[in-house]
Amino acid sequence: MEKRRQKRQNRVRAGLKKQRKNRLLVFRSNRYISAQVIDDATGNTIVGTTDSVIDKKLNKTERAVKVGETIAKLAVKKGIEEVVFDRNFYKYHGRIKALAEAARQNGLKF
């Protein structure tokens, strides 16, 4: 299982390294989801957010949508409109897809 995850992560990151843009990195656990925009040239995190501060009455997918909206608004406020989506080793469905679509609808391009 770990070997497949590592292979998928290497495959995703190989395509991202060719592009010289800021990276929208997503981390998902069983309980929370977080996102951050990273400047790979300097290695610094520009903006970041997590759903641990969002209303717990929402289900996990709805909280992922809120994280996507929040990260997009913060990034646009900092002047970042175009990023590369780094889904890590996660498949593009469920909460990851919901976060990405919400970020796109709120101004981020990827």
C-alpha positions in Angstrom: 0.0 0.0 0.0 2.7 2.5 1.0 4.7 1.6 -2.2 1.7 2.5 -4.4 1.2 5.8 -2.5 4.9 6.7 -2.9 4.8 5.9 -6.7 1.7 8.0 -7.1 3.2 10.9 -5.2 6.4 10.7 -7.2 4.4 10.7 -10.5 2.4 13.8 -9.4 5.4 15.7 -8.2 7.4 15.0 -11.3 4.9 16.9 -13.4 4.8 19.8 -10.9 8.5 20.4 -10.8 8.6 21.2 -14.5 6.4 24.2 -13.9 7.7 27.2 -12.0 4.5 28.3 -10.3 3.2 28.4 -6.7 1.9 25.1 -5.5 -1.5 24.5 -3.8 -0.7 21.5 -1.5 -3.5 19.5 0.0 -3.3 17.3 3.1 -6.2 15.1 4.1 -6.5 13.0 7.2 -9.5 11.0 8.4 -10.8 13.9 10.4 -9.4 17.1 8.8 -8.3 18.6 5.5 -5.9 21.5 5.1 -4.5 23.4 2.2 -1.5 25.8 1.7 0.0 27.7 -1.1 3.8 27.2 -1.2 6.4 29.2 -3.1 8.8 26.5 -4.3 11.5 29.0 -5.2 12.0 30.0 -1.6 10.3 27.1 0.1 8.0 29.4 2.1 4.3 28.9 2.8 2.4 32.0 1.5 -1.1 31.2 2.9 -2.6 28.2 4.5 -5.9 27.1 6.1 -7.5 24.1 7.7 -11.0 22.9 8.5 -10.3 22.6 12.3 -11.6 26.1 12.7 -14.7 25.6 10.6 -18.1 24.6 12.0 -18.2 20.9 13.1 -21.9 20.6 12.2 -20.9 20.4 8.5 -19.9 17.1 7.0 -16.3 16.5 5.9 -17.0 17.2 2.2 -18.8 20.5 3.0 -15.8 21.5 5.2 -13.5 20.7 2.3 -15.5 23.1 0.1 -15.1 25.8 2.8 -11.3 25.2 2.9 -11.2 25.6 -0.9 -13.1 28.8 -0.8 -11.0 30.2 2.0 -7.6 29.3 0.5 -8.7 30.8 -2.8 -9.8 34.1 -1.2 -6.6 34.3 0.8 -4.4 33.6 -2.2 -6.2 36.2 -4.4 -5.9 38.7 -1.6 -2.1 38.1 -1.6 -2.0 38.5 -5.4 -1.7 34.9 -6.4 -4.2 33.8 -9.1 -2.4 30.9 -10.8 -1.1 27.9 -9.0 -0.3 24.2 -9.6 -2.5 21.7 -7.8 -0.5 19.2 -5.7 -2.9 16.5 -4.6 0.0 14.7 -2.9 -0.7 10.9 -3.2 -4.5 11.3 -2.9 -6.8 10.3 -5.7 -8.7 13.2 -7.3 -12.2 12.4 -6.0 -14.3 13.1 -2.9 -13.0 15.8 -0.6 -9.9 16.5 -2.7 -12.1 17.2 -5.8 -14.5 19.3 -3.7 -11.7 21.5 -2.4 -10.2 21.9 -5.9 -13.5 22.9 -7.5 -14.3 25.4 -4.7 -10.9 27.0 -5.1 -11.4 27.3 -8.9 -14.8 28.9 -8.4 -13.3 31.5 -6.1 -10.6 32.8 -8.3 -7.6 30.3 -8.4 -6.6 29.0 -11.8 -5.0 25.6 -12.2 
